C-alpha cells in the first residue's frame, strides 16, 4: 500500500464520523495514534522498533489526532456557512450562546470540543465574529486554507519540540527539518530504485550511537559506522573513486569541488539527502542523489559482504 492510498482510502474510512467524536481521553488518542504508527512503518518497510515520529514524518503524515481536529473544524464551517434564518445555523448559534454563557457547566458535546480546538489553533476569533451583529464568514476555501495553515504551524512546533527533547533525533533533524515527504521518496519514485530507497529510508531512521569503535577492515577507530564506511574506510576507496568519477559527469567542476571539500560527516549527510550546501537545481539534485544513494548501498554491501 502506498502513502497516497493510505491517505485517500484508509484514513477516510477509519475516521468516518470522527467529526462527532468528542471528549476523547488520552487512552482513546493513544489507541488512534498507534494505528497510524503501525501503518507508517508497514508502508515504508521499517522495523517496528523505529521511532513513530520519524516514521510518520518521513512520509509527511500529520498525527491522526490533528487530522481528526481538522475534520471537526471543516464540519464546523457547515454550521457557519448557511444564511441567517436556516434551522441548522440558528440551532448552532443558540447552543453556542448557551455554552458561552455557562462554559464551566457545559463540558460535553461538539460545541465545547470544537471551541477548545479553535483556541488551540488560535482560530477562536471566528466564533466571536459569528456572534457579532455584522459578521463575516469566510468561504469554504478560505476557511480550509486557514485551518490547514494553523494546524501545520502547531504540528510543526510540537514536532520540533519532540525532536529537540530527545537525542535520538539529533541526526534525523539534520536530514529532515520539516514535516513533509522525505527527499528519498521523491528521488526514488521509480521501481528501479525501490530496493535502494528502502535501504536509505532505514538509514534515515536508524538510531545513532556516537561511541569510539574499531573497524575490523582497517583497524582504525570511528564514531559513526555509516560515515566510516562511506567516506573513510580504505576498503571502500575504489567505490568512492568510481562515485567521484560519476559525479564529474553530473556536476560542474566547482560544484564537484565543493562536495569533495566537505568533511566526512557533512559528506555523509549530503549523500543521504540532507538539505545542506551545496544544493543544486532540481534535475541535477535528482541525478546527484540517485547516484549518491546507489553509492551508499554499494559501500554497505561491499563492506559487510567481504
Buried (B, 14 or more C-beta within 10 A) or exposed (E): EEBEEBBEEBBEEBBEEBBEBBEBEEEEBEEBBEEBBEBBBEBBEBEEEBBBBBBBBBBBBBBBBBBBBBBBBBBBBEBBBBEEEEEEBEEBBEBBEEBBEEEEEBEEEBBBBBBBBBEBBEBBEBBEBBEEEEEEBBEEEEBBEBBBEBBBEBBBEBBBEEBEEEEBBEBBBBBBEEBBBBBBBBBBEEEEBEEBBBBBBBBBBBEBEEEEBEBEBBEEEBEBBBBBBBBBBEBBEEBBEEBEEBBEEBBEEEBBEBBEEBEBBBBBBBBBBBBEEBEBEEEBBBBBBBBBBBBBBBBBEBBEEE
